[in-house]
Amino acid sequence: METLSPPAVPTGMIKSMGPFGPKYEVGRPLRPTDDGDWIVEITLIETGEKAEYSLKDIIEDPEAE
């Protein structure tokens, strides 16, 4: 059985969902997806709510100001 190593994730970085979306803090990688991406835990800054978000989207999102 092959073990997948988690990718480099910018843990602790504050980003926003698109240019005007909510801000979030990047957490830890959770699991790979069937299409080669990874699901990462994030924490929404305004509410403290934890959510799951794709690493592909995290990489494309801008750093929050």
C-alpha positions as CSV (number, residue, x, y, z in Angstrom):
1,M,0.0,0.0,0.0
2,E,1.4,3.4,-1.0
3,T,1.5,6.1,1.6
4,L,1.0,9.6,0.4
5,S,3.0,12.4,2.0
6,P,1.2,15.6,2.6
7,P,2.3,18.5,0.3
8,A,3.9,21.7,1.5
9,V,1.0,23.8,2.9
10,P,1.4,27.5,3.9
11,T,0.2,26.7,7.4
12,G,-0.5,29.8,9.5
13,M,-0.8,32.1,6.4
14,I,-3.8,34.5,6.3
15,K,-5.5,34.5,2.9
16,S,-8.8,35.6,1.5
17,M,-11.2,33.7,-0.7
18,G,-10.7,35.6,-3.9
19,P,-10.0,39.3,-3.9
20,F,-13.1,40.3,-1.7
21,G,-14.0,37.1,0.1
22,P,-13.7,36.2,3.8
23,K,-10.3,35.9,5.4
24,Y,-9.0,32.6,6.7
25,E,-6.0,31.0,8.3
26,V,-4.5,28.0,6.6
27,G,-4.3,24.9,8.7
28,R,-3.1,21.4,8.2
29,P,-3.5,19.0,5.3
30,L,-6.3,16.5,6.0
31,R,-6.5,14.1,3.0
32,P,-5.8,13.7,-0.7
33,T,-8.6,13.9,-3.2
34,D,-9.1,11.6,-6.2
35,D,-8.0,14.3,-8.7
36,G,-4.6,14.7,-7.0
37,D,-5.5,17.8,-4.9
38,W,-5.5,17.9,-1.1
39,I,-8.2,19.0,1.4
40,V,-6.8,21.4,4.0
41,E,-8.3,22.6,7.2
42,I,-8.9,26.3,7.4
43,T,-10.2,28.6,10.1
44,L,-12.4,31.5,9.1
45,I,-11.0,34.7,10.8
46,E,-14.3,36.4,11.5
47,T,-16.1,33.5,13.1
48,G,-13.4,31.0,14.2
49,E,-15.3,28.3,12.3
50,K,-13.2,25.5,10.9
51,A,-13.8,24.4,7.4
52,E,-12.3,22.2,4.6
53,Y,-10.9,23.9,1.5
54,S,-8.9,22.6,-1.5
55,L,-5.1,23.3,-1.6
56,K,-5.5,24.3,-5.3
57,D,-7.8,27.1,-4.2
58,I,-5.6,28.1,-1.3
59,I,-2.6,28.5,-3.6
60,E,-4.7,30.6,-6.0
61,D,-6.2,32.9,-3.3
62,P,-4.4,36.1,-2.5
63,E,-2.7,36.9,0.8
64,A,-5.1,38.9,3.0
65,E,-4.2,42.5,3.8
